[in-house]
Amino acid sequence: MKQGYIKLFRAIQDNHFWLVDPFSRGQAWVDMLMLANHKDGFIYVRGNKVAVKRGQLGWSVKRLSERWKWSRGKVQRFLNDLENEQQIEQQKNTISSLITIKNYEKYQEQRTADRTTDGQQTDTNKNGKNITYPTGKSETLNLWDVGKGMGLNPAVIGKQIKSAGEEKVAQVIADMAVKRPAEPTQYFIAATTKKKRGAVC
């Protein structure tokens, strides 16, 4: 059994070559490891708040099938194989689907803080923003945790915060929590880079 680690930056998930073709089973497994929450957080599913712990994915079979370009049946068979091999545990109810990566810590390098795209350390607990959802509900949320639960890469969130500001990013993430777009990264980038109408150049 080979030992040791390589550093695989999560931004690879936004690379054209990562998503252009249907995934292999190995690629799908690595993708799950990168999609898993790096710390406890939560997501919203049809207006319901669902806790997603470190090492868990709040992704449905439907969303994974769209991401991996597989049929839903193939995704479910793959997940069942992983569960039979004691690699994951599936938890389903009428509201959400959670996937727990067993032995998640074995795949992680222990770090005390996340890093932004500049390499500077940042305390993700300080990114709580009070926003109002399209439903009218207000809540303080952690942009990084909620965004990660939707499949957004922390590097992409950080970049858009710098260009569009925290208030805009928080509002877009709140909107996504209700709409649950099929392509979250593309939706997020487009929504946070829209120019204001009537702007004078």
N, C-alpha and C positions, 0 to 999 in steps of 0.2 A: 504494500500500500504506500503510495507516494505521500510525502509529508510536505509542509510548507505552504506558503501563500503567494498569490500575485495580487497586485492592486488593480481592480477592475472598476474604473470610474463609471458611476451610474449614468452619466451623460451619453454613454454608448447606446443607451436605449432610444435616444432621439436621433441617432445617426441613420441616414437613409439606408445604408447597407444592412442595418440591424432589422429593419422592418419591411424591406422591399419584397422579400420572398416568403412563402410559407415556412414556418419554423420547423427545425428538426426537433426531436424529443430532447436532445441535450441542450439545445438553445432555449427551449421552453422551460427546462428546469433551472437554468441559469437566470432566465428572465424572472422566474418566480422568486428566486433568492434576492434579486435586486428590487422587485416590486414590494417585497415584505417590509412592513414598518420597521424602522430602526429604533423606534421608541414608542411607548404607549400613546395612542391617539384615538381618533374617532372619525367616522364618516356619517353622512346623512343619506338615507335610502328612503325615498318617497316621504320626506319630511320627518323620518324617525332617526334619532341619534343612535348610532351603533358603535360600541367600543371596539377598537382594533388594537390589540396589544403588540408589543415588540415581537417580531417573528411571525406575524399574521398578515394575510392579504384579505382585503375586503373586495375581492373581485368575483363576479359571477361567471358561470360557464359561458354565458352569452358574450360577455365582454372579452373573456379570454379567447373565445373562438374568433371574434372580430380582430383581435390584436394579432393572434398567431396565424390567421387565415386558415383555420381548421374548421371542420364541421363540429357542431356541439357534441355529437356522439363521440368523435375522436378525442375531444377535450376531456369528456367525462371518463372515457376508458383510460386515458393517460393518468388522470387524477386517481382513479381507482387502482391502477397499477402502483403508483407512488404510495398510496395508502396501504396496500397489501405488503409493500416492501418496508413499511414503517418509516417512510420518509416524511409523510404529511398526515394530517388529520383533518377531515372535512366536517364542518358544522353547518347545518342548514336548518332554516326555519321559514315561516311564512313571510318574513321581512327581508332577511339577508342571507348571504352565503359567506362563510369565513373559512379560510384555509390556514392551518397552523403548520409551519415548518418545524418538524421535530429536530432537535439538536441544532437549532439555529445558531447558537453561540459558537459552535465548532467552525462555522463558516465566516465568522466575523473577527476583524482585528479590533482589539479593545481600544477605544478612544474616549476621551473625556469631553470632546466637543465636536460639532460638525464643522465643515470647512466650506467657505463660500468659493466662488469661482476665482477669486484673487488669491486664495490660499490663506486668507485671514480667518481666525477662529471666531465663531459667533455662538452665543448662548441662545438656543432656539426657544427657551422658555420666555424670552423677552419679546417675542413677536406676537403677543396677544393683541388682537384688534377687535373693537366692538363694531359690528356691522349689522345691517338689517337685510334679511332675506326677502326675496320677492313675495313671500307669503305674509310679510309684515312682522315676522318674529325677529327680535333682536337678541344677539348673544355675543359674548367675547370668545374668540377662537384663536387658535395657534395656526398661522398661515402655513407653516411648514408641515405640521402634522396632518391637517385637513387636506392640503394639496397633495401630500404623499399618498394619502388614502385614496385619492382620486386617480392616482397614477402619474402625477406630475413629478418631474425630477427636481430636487432641491436647487440644483444649479440653474435651472430654467426659472424657478420662482425668484431666486436671488437676482438674476439678470433683469427680470421684468420689474422687480421692486425698484431697482436703480433707475430704470428708464421711465416707468409710469408712476412710481410712488406707492407706498404701502396702502393708502386708502383705496386707490383704483384696483390694486391686486386683490385686496380683501373683498371688495364688492364683487369682482369677477368670480372669485372662488365661491362666494356665497351663492351666486347665480348658478354656478356649476353644480353645487350641492343639491339643487332642486332639479335642474335640467338633465344632469348626468349625461353629457355628450359622449357619443361613441368614440370620438377621437379627442380625448381631453387635452393633450399637449397642443395640437393645432388650434383647438377652440380657445384655449387659454392665451396663447401668443397673439392670435388675431384680436381677441377681445381687449387685451391690454395694450395694444399698439394702435388702436383706432384713433385717428385724428379728430379733434373737435370740429364740428361743422361751423363754418363761418370764420375759421381762423384766418388771420391776416398774415401772409408770408412777408 
